[in-house]
Amino acid sequence: MPDNILPVLLKFIKFGVAGFVGLVIDFGITYLVKEKLRWNKYVANSLGFLVACSVNYLINRAWTFQNTDPGVGVQFSKFLLVAGTGFALNNIILYLLTEKVKINFYISKFSAIVLVFFWNFTLNYLFIFKS
């Protein structure tokens, strides 16, 4: 394996760990709001996503990419733009799988998260936290 691949692979793995933390937060909040508070499933999904997104930014900035860019506001805005687009993709996939294909909501949600993960890593690596 070429030496220049290892740092990218390590970042990919760290991004995955950070993403798993976000997934737990996202699913936990979504479940709590949808099942216990009985809010609309798309509102619950949105709230879970937004909280997880904020936590993921902090983890990825500090740990995954060890980024010290002083322009945190601009960087977080870029992160939210990428994540917001990923969020839109997530909801489209969630809608298609639950309403059109009739797959269980949580299986659909997990599938959407996995697909959007690759979108998010690529843009975070190349655009937001580039070295």
Secondary structure, DSSP 8 states (H G I E B T S, - for coil): --TTHHHHHHHHHHHHHHHHHHHHHHHHHHHIIIIIS---HHHHHHHHHHHHHHHHHHHIIIIIS----S-HHHHHHHHHHHHHHHHHHHHHHHHIIIIIS---HHHHHHHHHHHHHHHHHHHIIIIIS--
